[in-house]
Amino acid sequence: MTLDVVCLCADWCGTCRDYRPAFETLTGARPDWRMRWVDVEDFEAVLDELDITTFPMILIVDGNGALCFAGPVSPQPG
């Protein structure tokens, strides 16, 4: 199943910086998933309406465009 997995983060966030290598490892492990790392400050105008309360925040969308998950996650690769 193809999934789009987007990690919303901030470059200034230490937790995000620590999590990024693990997230990028998943990119190679699941070629059927389209993984994206998005710094919210690069897309502030577009993402302004989202209620981001903490970082990192993960969005998962299935192949039909349906939102499967949106929320903060603890950076635990396992």
PyMOL Python script that loads the backbone (N, CA, C, O; Angstrom):
from pymol import cmd

cmd.read_pdbstr("""\
ATOM      1  N   MET A   1       0.843  -1.176   0.000  1.00  0.00           N
ATOM      2  CA  MET A   1       0.000   0.000   0.000  1.00  0.00           C
ATOM      3  C   MET A   1       0.886   1.237   0.000  1.00  0.00           C
ATOM      4  O   MET A   1       1.794   1.363   0.821  1.00  0.00           O
ATOM      5  N   THR A   2       0.617   2.138  -0.918  1.00  0.00           N
ATOM      6  CA  THR A   2       1.362   3.382  -0.971  1.00  0.00           C
ATOM      7  C   THR A   2       0.815   4.351   0.064  1.00  0.00           C
ATOM      8  O   THR A   2      -0.393   4.565   0.159  1.00  0.00           O
ATOM      9  N   LEU A   3       1.715   4.925   0.828  1.00  0.00           N
ATOM     10  CA  LEU A   3       1.352   5.930   1.822  1.00  0.00           C
ATOM     11  C   LEU A   3       2.258   7.137   1.645  1.00  0.00           C
ATOM     12  O   LEU A   3       3.428   7.006   1.285  1.00  0.00           O
ATOM     13  N   ASP A   4       1.704   8.304   1.903  1.00  0.00           N
ATOM     14  CA  ASP A   4       2.502   9.517   2.012  1.00  0.00           C
ATOM     15  C   ASP A   4       2.671   9.779   3.496  1.00  0.00           C
ATOM     16  O   ASP A   4       1.690   9.921   4.226  1.00  0.00           O
ATOM     17  N   VAL A   5       3.920   9.841   3.941  1.00  0.00           N
ATOM     18  CA  VAL A   5       4.226  10.090   5.344  1.00  0.00           C
ATOM     19  C   VAL A   5       5.018  11.386   5.408  1.00  0.00           C
ATOM     20  O   VAL A   5       6.123  11.484   4.874  1.00  0.00           O
ATOM     21  N   VAL A   6       4.437  12.373   6.067  1.00  0.00           N
ATOM     22  CA  VAL A   6       5.044  13.696   6.145  1.00  0.00           C
ATOM     23  C   VAL A   6       5.368  14.002   7.599  1.00  0.00           C
ATOM     24  O   VAL A   6       4.510  13.895   8.475  1.00  0.00           O
ATOM     25  N   CYS A   7       6.602  14.379   7.840  1.00  0.00           N
ATOM     26  CA  CYS A   7       7.012  14.799   9.174  1.00  0.00           C
ATOM     27  C   CYS A   7       7.120  16.316   9.168  1.00  0.00           C
ATOM     28  O   CYS A   7       7.968  16.885   8.481  1.00  0.00           O
ATOM     29  N   LEU A   8       6.257  16.965   9.937  1.00  0.00           N
ATOM     30  CA  LEU A   8       6.316  18.414  10.093  1.00  0.00           C
ATOM     31  C   LEU A   8       7.239  18.705  11.265  1.00  0.00           C
ATOM     32  O   LEU A   8       7.041  18.189  12.365  1.00  0.00           O
ATOM     33  N   CYS A   9       8.234  19.520  11.028  1.00  0.00           N
ATOM     34  CA  CYS A   9       9.251  19.761  12.040  1.00  0.00           C
ATOM     35  C   CYS A   9       9.685  21.219  11.988  1.00  0.00           C
ATOM     36  O   CYS A   9       9.170  22.018  11.207  1.00  0.00           O
ATOM     37  N   ALA A  10      10.636  21.535  12.833  1.00  0.00           N
ATOM     38  CA  ALA A  10      11.245  22.862  12.827  1.00  0.00           C
ATOM     39  C   ALA A  10      12.746  22.683  13.012  1.00  0.00           C
ATOM     40  O   ALA A  10      13.187  21.907  13.861  1.00  0.00           O
ATOM     41  N   ASP A  11      13.516  23.394  12.224  1.00  0.00           N
ATOM     42  CA  ASP A  11      14.963  23.258  12.275  1.00  0.00           C
ATOM     43  C   ASP A  11      15.524  23.626  13.647  1.00  0.00           C
ATOM     44  O   ASP A  11      16.550  23.087  14.063  1.00  0.00           O
ATOM     45  N   TRP A  12      14.860  24.536  14.349  1.00  0.00           N
ATOM     46  CA  TRP A  12      15.341  24.966  15.655  1.00  0.00           C
ATOM     47  C   TRP A  12      15.022  23.945  16.755  1.00  0.00           C
ATOM     48  O   TRP A  12      15.524  24.067  17.872  1.00  0.00           O
ATOM     49  N   CYS A  13      14.200  22.949  16.449  1.00  0.00           N
ATOM     50  CA  CYS A  13      13.747  21.966  17.444  1.00  0.00           C
ATOM     51  C   CYS A  13      14.788  20.844  17.586  1.00  0.00           C
ATOM     52  O   CYS A  13      15.044  20.106  16.635  1.00  0.00           O
ATOM     53  N   GLY A  14      15.378  20.725  18.769  1.00  0.00           N
ATOM     54  CA  GLY A  14      16.377  19.696  19.023  1.00  0.00           C
ATOM     55  C   GLY A  14      15.820  18.292  18.874  1.00  0.00           C
ATOM     56  O   GLY A  14      16.513  17.406  18.373  1.00  0.00           O
ATOM     57  N   THR A  15      14.583  18.070  19.298  1.00  0.00           N
ATOM     58  CA  THR A  15      13.953  16.760  19.157  1.00  0.00           C
ATOM     59  C   THR A  15      13.833  16.389  17.689  1.00  0.00           C
ATOM     60  O   THR A  15      14.086  15.244  17.313  1.00  0.00           O
ATOM     61  N   CYS A  16      13.447  17.350  16.856  1.00  0.00           N
ATOM     62  CA  CYS A  16      13.330  17.097  15.416  1.00  0.00           C
ATOM     63  C   CYS A  16      14.683  16.752  14.813  1.00  0.00           C
ATOM     64  O   CYS A  16      14.795  15.817  14.021  1.00  0.00           O
ATOM     65  N   ARG A  17      15.705  17.504  15.188  1.00  0.00           N
ATOM     66  CA  ARG A  17      17.048  17.236  14.664  1.00  0.00           C
ATOM     67  C   ARG A  17      17.516  15.841  15.068  1.00  0.00           C
ATOM     68  O   ARG A  17      18.150  15.145  14.274  1.00  0.00           O
ATOM     69  N   ASP A  18      17.208  15.430  16.297  1.00  0.00           N
ATOM     70  CA  ASP A  18      17.597  14.093  16.759  1.00  0.00           C
ATOM     71  C   ASP A  18      16.818  13.000  16.033  1.00  0.00           C
ATOM     72  O   ASP A  18      17.343  11.911  15.801  1.00  0.00           O
ATOM     73  N   TYR A  19      15.568  13.287  15.676  1.00  0.00           N
ATOM     74  CA  TYR A  19      14.682  12.303  15.050  1.00  0.00           C
ATOM     75  C   TYR A  19      14.942  12.136  13.551  1.00  0.00           C
ATOM     76  O   TYR A  19      14.658  11.081  12.984  1.00  0.00           O
ATOM     77  N   ARG A  20      15.471  13.157  12.926  1.00  0.00           N
ATOM     78  CA  ARG A  20      15.608  13.147  11.463  1.00  0.00           C
ATOM     79  C   ARG A  20      16.379  11.941  10.913  1.00  0.00           C
ATOM     80  O   ARG A  20      15.914  11.340   9.944  1.00  0.00           O
ATOM     81  N   PRO A  21      17.531  11.553  11.478  1.00  0.00           N
ATOM     82  CA  PRO A  21      18.238  10.379  10.931  1.00  0.00           C
ATOM     83  C   PRO A  21      17.382   9.105  10.964  1.00  0.00           C
ATOM     84  O   PRO A  21      17.419   8.316  10.020  1.00  0.00           O
ATOM     85  N   ALA A  22      16.621   8.900  12.031  1.00  0.00           N
ATOM     86  CA  ALA A  22      15.753   7.719  12.114  1.00  0.00           C
ATOM     87  C   ALA A  22      14.651   7.788  11.072  1.00  0.00           C
ATOM     88  O   ALA A  22      14.326   6.778  10.449  1.00  0.00           O
ATOM     89  N   PHE A  23      14.076   8.956  10.876  1.00  0.00           N
ATOM     90  CA  PHE A  23      13.033   9.141   9.872  1.00  0.00           C
ATOM     91  C   PHE A  23      13.580   8.860   8.478  1.00  0.00           C
ATOM     92  O   PHE A  23      12.922   8.203   7.671  1.00  0.00           O
ATOM     93  N   GLU A  24      14.774   9.352   8.196  1.00  0.00           N
ATOM     94  CA  GLU A  24      15.368   9.133   6.886  1.00  0.00           C
ATOM     95  C   GLU A  24      15.740   7.663   6.668  1.00  0.00           C
ATOM     96  O   GLU A  24      15.729   7.190   5.532  1.00  0.00           O
ATOM     97  N   THR A  25      16.064   6.943   7.725  1.00  0.00           N
ATOM     98  CA  THR A  25      16.324   5.510   7.621  1.00  0.00           C
ATOM     99  C   THR A  25      15.063   4.772   7.179  1.00  0.00           C
ATOM    100  O   THR A  25      15.137   3.832   6.388  1.00  0.00           O
ATOM    101  N   LEU A  26      13.913   5.194   7.686  1.00  0.00           N
ATOM    102  CA  LEU A  26      12.640   4.581   7.279  1.00  0.00           C
ATOM    103  C   LEU A  26      12.374   4.797   5.795  1.00  0.00           C
ATOM    104  O   LEU A  26      11.742   3.964   5.145  1.00  0.00           O
ATOM    105  N   THR A  27      12.854   5.908   5.265  1.00  0.00           N
ATOM    106  CA  THR A  27      12.657   6.201   3.846  1.00  0.00           C
ATOM    107  C   THR A  27      13.227   5.089   2.971  1.00  0.00           C
ATOM    108  O   THR A  27      12.591   4.667   2.006  1.00  0.00           O
ATOM    109  N   GLY A  28      14.405   4.622   3.302  1.00  0.00           N
ATOM    110  CA  GLY A  28      15.016   3.558   2.527  1.00  0.00           C
ATOM    111  C   GLY A  28      14.423   2.190   2.819  1.00  0.00           C
ATOM    112  O   GLY A  28      14.455   1.299   1.970  1.00  0.00           O
ATOM    113  N   ALA A  29      13.882   2.022   4.016  1.00  0.00           N
ATOM    114  CA  ALA A  29      13.346   0.723   4.421  1.00  0.00           C
ATOM    115  C   ALA A  29      11.970   0.436   3.826  1.00  0.00           C
ATOM    116  O   ALA A  29      11.591  -0.726   3.680  1.00  0.00           O
ATOM    117  N   ARG A  30      11.231   1.465   3.488  1.00  0.00           N
ATOM    118  CA  ARG A  30       9.869   1.298   2.958  1.00  0.00           C
ATOM    119  C   ARG A  30       9.724   2.030   1.632  1.00  0.00           C
ATOM    120  O   ARG A  30       9.195   3.142   1.599  1.00  0.00           O
ATOM    121  N   PRO A  31      10.187   1.424   0.530  1.00  0.00           N
ATOM    122  CA  PRO A  31      10.128   2.120  -0.761  1.00  0.00           C
ATOM    123  C   PRO A  31       8.704   2.396  -1.247  1.00  0.00           C
ATOM    124  O   PRO A  31       8.512   3.236  -2.126  1.00  0.00           O
ATOM    125  N   ASP A  32       7.710   1.710  -0.697  1.00  0.00           N
ATOM    126  CA  ASP A  32       6.321   1.947  -1.091  1.00  0.00           C
ATOM    127  C   ASP A  32       5.714   3.146  -0.344  1.00  0.00           C
ATOM    128  O   ASP A  32       4.587   3.548  -0.634  1.00  0.00           O
ATOM    129  N   TRP A  33       6.447   3.708   0.602  1.00  0.00           N
ATOM    130  CA  TRP A  33       5.997   4.911   1.308  1.00  0.00           C
ATOM    131  C   TRP A  33       6.748   6.107   0.746  1.00  0.00           C
ATOM    132  O   TRP A  33       7.958   6.041   0.528  1.00  0.00           O
ATOM    133  N   ARG A  34       6.032   7.198   0.513  1.00  0.00           N
ATOM    134  CA  ARG A  34       6.659   8.454   0.094  1.00  0.00           C
ATOM    135  C   ARG A  34       6.864   9.300   1.347  1.00  0.00           C
ATOM    136  O   ARG A  34       5.923   9.876   1.893  1.00  0.00           O
ATOM    137  N   MET A  35       8.095   9.357   1.779  1.00  0.00           N
ATOM    138  CA  MET A  35       8.447  10.040   3.024  1.00  0.00           C
ATOM    139  C   MET A  35       8.909  11.464   2.709  1.00  0.00           C
ATOM    140  O   MET A  35       9.691  11.682   1.784  1.00  0.00           O
ATOM    141  N   ARG A  36       8.417  12.428   3.487  1.00  0.00           N
ATOM    142  CA  ARG A  36       8.809  13.824   3.297  1.00  0.00           C
ATOM    143  C   ARG A  36       9.105  14.460   4.645  1.00  0.00           C
ATOM    144  O   ARG A  36       8.367  14.278   5.613  1.00  0.00           O
ATOM    145  N   TRP A  37      10.179  15.196   4.688  1.00  0.00           N
ATOM    146  CA  TRP A  37      10.568  15.966   5.863  1.00  0.00           C
ATOM    147  C   TRP A  37      10.279  17.420   5.540  1.00  0.00           C
ATOM    148  O   TRP A  37      10.859  17.958   4.597  1.00  0.00           O
ATOM    149  N   VAL A  38       9.405  18.074   6.286  1.00  0.00           N
ATOM    150  CA  VAL A  38       8.981  19.442   5.971  1.00  0.00           C
ATOM    151  C   VAL A  38       9.259  20.349   7.158  1.00  0.00           C
ATOM    152  O   VAL A  38       8.714  20.152   8.244  1.00  0.00           O
ATOM    153  N   ASP A  39      10.108  21.342   6.943  1.00  0.00           N
ATOM    154  CA  ASP A  39      10.360  22.349   7.971  1.00  0.00           C
ATOM    155  C   ASP A  39       9.219  23.361   7.886  1.00  0.00           C
ATOM    156  O   ASP A  39       9.033  24.009   6.856  1.00  0.00           O
ATOM    157  N   VAL A  40       8.462  23.492   8.964  1.00  0.00           N
ATOM    158  CA  VAL A  40       7.263  24.348   8.939  1.00  0.00           C
ATOM    159  C   VAL A  40       7.600  25.806   8.651  1.00  0.00           C
ATOM    160  O   VAL A  40       6.768  26.543   8.122  1.00  0.00           O
ATOM    161  N   GLU A  41       8.795  26.219   8.989  1.00  0.00           N
ATOM    162  CA  GLU A  41       9.158  27.612   8.724  1.00  0.00           C
ATOM    163  C   GLU A  41       9.355  27.876   7.237  1.00  0.00           C
ATOM    164  O   GLU A  41       9.232  29.017   6.793  1.00  0.00           O
ATOM    165  N   ASP A  42       9.659  26.835   6.460  1.00  0.00           N
ATOM    166  CA  ASP A  42       9.793  26.998   5.013  1.00  0.00           C
ATOM    167  C   ASP A  42       8.433  27.130   4.331  1.00  0.00           C
ATOM    168  O   ASP A  42       8.345  27.637   3.213  1.00  0.00           O
ATOM    169  N   PHE A  43       7.376  26.675   5.001  1.00  0.00           N
ATOM    170  CA  PHE A  43       6.027  26.686   4.424  1.00  0.00           C
ATOM    171  C   PHE A  43       5.038  27.342   5.384  1.00  0.00           C
ATOM    172  O   PHE A  43       3.884  26.922   5.476  1.00  0.00           O
ATOM    173  N   GLU A  44       5.485  28.355   6.089  1.00  0.00           N
ATOM    174  CA  GLU A  44       4.682  29.001   7.119  1.00  0.00           C
ATOM    175  C   GLU A  44       3.333  29.499   6.605  1.00  0.00           C
ATOM    176  O   GLU A  44       2.320  29.328   7.283  1.00  0.00           O
ATOM    177  N   ALA A  45       3.300  30.103   5.436  1.00  0.00           N
ATOM    178  CA  ALA A  45       2.049  30.642   4.893  1.00  0.00           C
ATOM    179  C   ALA A  45       1.038  29.534   4.604  1.00  0.00           C
ATOM    180  O   ALA A  45      -0.161  29.724   4.804  1.00  0.00           O
ATOM    181  N   VAL A  46       1.510  28.388   4.137  1.00  0.00           N
ATOM    182  CA  VAL A  46       0.623  27.275   3.791  1.00  0.00           C
ATOM    183  C   VAL A  46       0.153  26.528   5.032  1.00  0.00           C
ATOM    184  O   VAL A  46      -1.001  26.105   5.109  1.00  0.00           O
ATOM    185  N   LEU A  47       1.036  26.368   5.989  1.00  0.00           N
ATOM    186  CA  LEU A  47       0.740  25.545   7.166  1.00  0.00           C
ATOM    187  C   LEU A  47       0.189  26.340   8.337  1.00  0.00           C
ATOM    188  O   LEU A  47      -0.064  25.778   9.403  1.00  0.00           O
ATOM    189  N   ASP A  48       0.003  27.624   8.153  1.00  0.00           N
ATOM    190  CA  ASP A  48      -0.431  28.502   9.239  1.00  0.00           C
ATOM    191  C   ASP A  48      -1.742  28.057   9.874  1.00  0.00           C
ATOM    192  O   ASP A  48      -1.953  28.287  11.065  1.00  0.00           O
ATOM    193  N   GLU A  49      -2.628  27.427   9.106  1.00  0.00           N
ATOM    194  CA  GLU A  49      -3.937  27.024   9.618  1.00  0.00           C
ATOM    195  C   GLU A  49      -3.886  25.743  10.458  1.00  0.00           C
ATOM    196  O   GLU A  49      -4.824  25.448  11.199  1.00  0.00           O
ATOM    197  N   LEU A  50      -2.797  24.987  10.340  1.00  0.00           N
ATOM    198  CA  LEU A  50      -2.688  23.768  11.133  1.00  0.00           C
ATOM    199  C   LEU A  50      -2.426  24.110  12.593  1.00  0.00           C
ATOM    200  O   LEU A  50      -1.705  25.058  12.905  1.00  0.00           O
ATOM    201  N   ASP A  51      -3.016  23.336  13.468  1.00  0.00           N
ATOM    202  CA  ASP A  51      -2.818  23.542  14.897  1.00  0.00           C
ATOM    203  C   ASP A  51      -1.676  22.640  15.365  1.00  0.00           C
ATOM    204  O   ASP A  51      -1.904  21.567  15.923  1.00  0.00           O
ATOM    205  N   ILE A  52      -0.458  23.089  15.131  1.00  0.00           N
ATOM    206  CA  ILE A  52       0.710  22.316  15.521  1.00  0.00           C
ATOM    207  C   ILE A  52       1.062  22.698  16.950  1.00  0.00           C
ATOM    208  O   ILE A  52       1.436  23.836  17.234  1.00  0.00           O
ATOM    209  N   THR A  53       0.934  21.718  17.848  1.00  0.00           N
ATOM    210  CA  THR A  53       1.155  21.990  19.262  1.00  0.00           C
ATOM    211  C   THR A  53       2.526  21.533  19.741  1.00  0.00           C
ATOM    212  O   THR A  53       3.030  22.025  20.751  1.00  0.00           O
ATOM    213  N   THR A  54       3.125  20.603  19.026  1.00  0.00           N
ATOM    214  CA  THR A  54       4.431  20.095  19.405  1.00  0.00           C
ATOM    215  C   THR A  54       5.088  19.461  18.186  1.00  0.00           C
ATOM    216  O   THR A  54       4.429  19.214  17.176  1.00  0.00           O
ATOM    217  N   PHE A  55       6.365  19.204  18.282  1.00  0.00           N
ATOM    218  CA  PHE A  55       7.109  18.600  17.183  1.00  0.00           C
ATOM    219  C   PHE A  55       7.747  17.308  17.655  1.00  0.00           C
ATOM    220  O   PHE A  55       7.980  17.149  18.853  1.00  0.00           O
ATOM    221  N   PRO A  56       8.036  16.387  16.762  1.00  0.00           N
ATOM    222  CA  PRO A  56       7.587  16.346  15.383  1.00  0.00           C
ATOM    223  C   PRO A  56       6.129  15.932  15.282  1.00  0.00           C
ATOM    224  O   PRO A  56       5.597  15.265  16.169  1.00  0.00           O
ATOM    225  N   MET A  57       5.496  16.332  14.203  1.00  0.00           N
ATOM    226  CA  MET A  57       4.102  15.979  13.920  1.00  0.00           C
ATOM    227  C   MET A  57       4.091  15.179  12.620  1.00  0.00           C
ATOM    228  O   MET A  57       4.710  15.570  11.630  1.00  0.00           O
ATOM    229  N   ILE A  58       3.392  14.073  12.636  1.00  0.00           N
ATOM    230  CA  ILE A  58       3.341  13.177  11.479  1.00  0.00           C
ATOM    231  C   ILE A  58       1.961  13.231  10.828  1.00  0.00           C
ATOM    232  O   ILE A  58       0.939  13.205  11.513  1.00  0.00           O
ATOM    233  N   LEU A  59       1.947  13.306   9.511  1.00  0.00           N
ATOM    234  CA  LEU A  59       0.722  13.184   8.717  1.00  0.00           C
ATOM    235  C   LEU A  59       0.878  11.948   7.844  1.00  0.00           C
ATOM    236  O   LEU A  59       1.910  11.770   7.198  1.00  0.00           O
ATOM    237  N   ILE A  60      -0.142  11.090   7.821  1.00  0.00           N
ATOM    238  CA  ILE A  60      -0.128   9.909   6.961  1.00  0.00           C
ATOM    239  C   ILE A  60      -1.383   9.936   6.105  1.00  0.00           C
ATOM    240  O   ILE A  60      -2.502  10.027   6.610  1.00  0.00           O
ATOM    241  N   VAL A  61      -1.170   9.854   4.793  1.00  0.00           N
ATOM    242  CA  VAL A  61      -2.265   9.892   3.821  1.00  0.00           C
ATOM    243  C   VAL A  61      -2.168   8.641   2.959  1.00  0.00           C
ATOM    244  O   VAL A  61      -1.086   8.289   2.487  1.00  0.00           O
ATOM    245  N   ASP A  62      -3.305   7.965   2.753  1.00  0.00           N
ATOM    246  CA  ASP A  62      -3.274   6.746   1.944  1.00  0.00           C
ATOM    247  C   ASP A  62      -3.305   7.078   0.451  1.00  0.00           C
ATOM    248  O   ASP A  62      -3.409   8.241   0.064  1.00  0.00           O
ATOM    249  N   GLY A  63      -3.213   6.048  -0.368  1.00  0.00           N
ATOM    250  CA  GLY A  63      -3.153   6.221  -1.815  1.00  0.00           C
ATOM    251  C   GLY A  63      -4.387   6.863  -2.420  1.00  0.00           C
ATOM    252  O   GLY A  63      -4.335   7.352  -3.549  1.00  0.00           O
ATOM    253  N   ASN A  64      -5.502   6.871  -1.691  1.00  0.00           N
ATOM    254  CA  ASN A  64      -6.735   7.502  -2.160  1.00  0.00           C
ATOM    255  C   ASN A  64      -6.859   8.949  -1.712  1.00  0.00           C
ATOM    256  O   ASN A  64      -7.840   9.622  -2.028  1.00  0.00           O
ATOM    257  N   GLY A  65      -5.852   9.432  -0.967  1.00  0.00           N
ATOM    258  CA  GLY A  65      -5.883  10.812  -0.490  1.00  0.00           C
ATOM    259  C   GLY A  65      -6.578  10.991   0.833  1.00  0.00           C
ATOM    260  O   GLY A  65      -6.794  12.123   1.266  1.00  0.00           O
ATOM    261  N   ALA A  66      -6.939   9.895   1.497  1.00  0.00           N
ATOM    262  CA  ALA A  66      -7.612   9.981   2.792  1.00  0.00           C
ATOM    263  C   ALA A  66      -6.581  10.129   3.909  1.00  0.00           C
ATOM    264  O   ALA A  66      -5.578   9.416   3.937  1.00  0.00           O
ATOM    265  N   LEU A  67      -6.829  11.037   4.806  1.00  0.00           N
ATOM    266  CA  LEU A  67      -5.967  11.236   5.956  1.00  0.00           C
ATOM    267  C   LEU A  67      -6.151  10.079   6.931  1.00  0.00           C
ATOM    268  O   LEU A  67      -7.253   9.853   7.432  1.00  0.00           O
ATOM    269  N   CYS A  68      -5.084   9.357   7.197  1.00  0.00           N
ATOM    270  CA  CYS A  68      -5.132   8.204   8.103  1.00  0.00           C
ATOM    271  C   CYS A  68      -4.701   8.584   9.514  1.00  0.00           C
ATOM    272  O   CYS A  68      -5.195   8.025  10.493  1.00  0.00           O
ATOM    273  N   PHE A  69      -3.787   9.529   9.612  1.00  0.00           N
ATOM    274  CA  PHE A  69      -3.276   9.943  10.926  1.00  0.00           C
ATOM    275  C   PHE A  69      -2.708  11.341  10.820  1.00  0.00           C
ATOM    276  O   PHE A  69      -2.081  11.694   9.822  1.00  0.00           O
ATOM    277  N   ALA A  70      -2.931  12.139  11.859  1.00  0.00           N
ATOM    278  CA  ALA A  70      -2.317  13.449  11.974  1.00  0.00           C
ATOM    279  C   ALA A  70      -2.142  13.741  13.449  1.00  0.00           C
ATOM    280  O   ALA A  70      -3.119  13.887  14.184  1.00  0.00           O
ATOM    281  N   GLY A  71      -0.904  13.826  13.875  1.00  0.00           N
ATOM    282  CA  GLY A  71      -0.670  14.125  15.271  1.00  0.00           C
ATOM    283  C   GLY A  71       0.800  14.063  15.627  1.00  0.00           C
ATOM    284  O   GLY A  71       1.635  13.613  14.842  1.00  0.00           O
ATOM    285  N   PRO A  72       1.097  14.530  16.841  1.00  0.00           N
ATOM    286  CA  PRO A  72       2.479  14.477  17.299  1.00  0.00           C
ATOM    287  C   PRO A  72       2.877  13.044  17.621  1.00  0.00           C
ATOM    288  O   PRO A  72       2.037  12.221  17.985  1.00  0.00           O
ATOM    289  N   VAL A  73       4.136  12.763  17.487  1.00  0.00           N
ATOM    290  CA  VAL A  73       4.648  11.438  17.815  1.00  0.00           C
ATOM    291  C   VAL A  73       5.894  11.581  18.671  1.00  0.00           C
ATOM    292  O   VAL A  73       6.636  12.558  18.569  1.00  0.00           O
ATOM    293  N   SER A  74       6.099  10.595  19.507  1.00  0.00           N
ATOM    294  CA  SER A  74       7.357  10.517  20.226  1.00  0.00           C
ATOM    295  C   SER A  74       8.375   9.922  19.273  1.00  0.00           C
ATOM    296  O   SER A  74       8.105   8.889  18.661  1.00  0.00           O
ATOM    297  N   PRO A  75       9.516  10.530  19.132  1.00  0.00           N
ATOM    298  CA  PRO A  75      10.493  10.025  18.173  1.00  0.00           C
ATOM    299  C   PRO A  75      11.130   8.706  18.630  1.00  0.00           C
ATOM    300  O   PRO A  75      12.246   8.673  19.149  1.00  0.00           O
ATOM    301  N   GLN A  76      10.387   7.640  18.420  1.00  0.00           N
ATOM    302  CA  GLN A  76      10.848   6.288  18.765  1.00  0.00           C
ATOM    303  C   GLN A  76      10.750   5.430  17.522  1.00  0.00           C
ATOM    304  O   GLN A  76       9.677   4.907  17.221  1.00  0.00           O
ATOM    305  N   PRO A  77      11.831   5.272  16.799  1.00  0.00           N
ATOM    306  CA  PRO A  77      11.786   4.550  15.525  1.00  0.00           C
ATOM    307  C   PRO A  77      11.192   3.152  15.623  1.00  0.00           C
ATOM    308  O   PRO A  77      10.540   2.708  14.678  1.00  0.00           O
ATOM    309  N   GLY A  78      11.386   2.457  16.703  1.00  0.00           N
ATOM    310  CA  GLY A  78      10.861   1.102  16.843  1.00  0.00           C
ATOM    311  C   GLY A  78       9.363   1.074  16.790  1.00  0.00           C
ATOM    312  O   GLY A  78       8.762   0.005  16.893  1.00  0.00           O
TER     313      GLY A  78
END
""", "prot")
cmd.dss("prot")
cmd.show_as("cartoon", "prot")
cmd.util.cbc("prot")
cmd.orient("prot")
